[in-house]
């Protein structure tokens, strides 16, 4: 007797997107429609950008609230966040790094950015102090009770961050950029989830924030399935179809 029982279709994972520094969750706006058209639920997290441990804990709390399997995708500093957030989280089935940091334990984003020449970010940053309080601060307090926020200078934003994006778009991106606490870029990672979870990586070959050589080094070390695209650091804005395609590849692998 043949078994004619119809098996239920595999549950599609939820795609959780984590933006990086100098951006916000709207930086995924071009990517999300491609993923939703393919039938994937999508959540774009508002990354606090205050400190690696605290940011990762926040993203992990979002993941815990998602029903079913998850694919975590991180752009730029968001890569460091997902590497820590996914540690010991069984529902995360794949990691996708988009022009992103893929740190090992003990490494910081700043250290990895400086590992190879090519970044022109430093001279194009403005640093502004901000007050911090004791209440649950996810980053180290200074003796003066202040932290330092980093912004990309408005006049440099297009060429530095998104040279392949139209000026009228980058003017809005510059005005709405989310600053990152300098301490977040200096904070060493305490986990490297890519050692246990299958990973994908998109290298942006015209990136002026994270040198492409650094992206290739980290991708190779993580044994990530890697693709390259001729794009600026803002690849999710300039090449959303390429970003979505790689995320779909990662998501499709979870059903195998």
Buried (B, 14 or more C-beta within 10 A) or exposed (E): EEEEEEEEEEEBBBBBBBBBBBBBBBBBEBBBEBBEEBEBBBBBBEBBBBBBBBBBBBBBEBBEEBEEBBBBBBBBBBBBBBBBBBBEBEBBBBBBBBBBBBBBEEBBBBBBBEBBEEBEBEEBBEEEEEEBEEEEBBBEEEEEEEBBBBBBEEEBBBBBBBBBBEEEBBEEBBEEBBBBBBBBBBBBBBBBBBBEBBBBBBBBBBBBBBBBBBBBBBBEEBEBBBBBBEBBBBBBBBBBEBBBBBBBBBBBBBEE
